[in-house]
């Protein structure tokens, strides 16, 4: 099954309207996995790549109205929570390894629940997306498996053997920097970065020790 065995007890607020929870994920050797909930202006709650959590913790946030996945391998608790809250699941078009059929598929540039904008960021796999949210006065990016972060350190790239196209992953991070004015960075594996998210992305590229060589022309 897609879910980790653990279950979070509560969420914490990253910035106003964005909540977060984390688990030690037994499916990936106990490494950290993270999930988010966006509370829209009308009070509706949208779950992003949800991990197991006490349902009461989500109900405290408001009325859960949708679930959005950034990639097929981040289905996690989506199908169970779809049944619990009776809400639709959105997944990338072409997402692989899904255990159930999503209610809706999306592609680059689509506007999703809570005003999230899909931004195509392939590399680890083809159907992988960053979700962008312009929340005045900050821009928030929810990134999938492009980067991970240990403790309070600089985000780093997933080892190349676990990516379909490692060079493309680097290009995706650069494209985020080129097109999205990121202030808050919400990672799927690592503590969120509240301020200066763009600077963290630049450092990740600058400190990258495993960047594959570009192919010969």
Secondary structure, 3 states (H helix, E strand, C coil): CCCCCCCECCCEEEECCEEEEEEEEHHHCCEEEEEEEEECCCCEEEEECCCCECHHHHHCCCEEEEEECCEHHHCCCHHHHHHHHCCEEEEECCCCCCCCCCCEEECCCCECHHHCEEEECCCCCCCEEEEEEEECCEEEEEECCCEECCCCCCCEECCHHHCCCHHHHHHHHHHHHHHCCCCEEEECCCCCECCCHHHHHHHHHHCCCCCCCCCCC
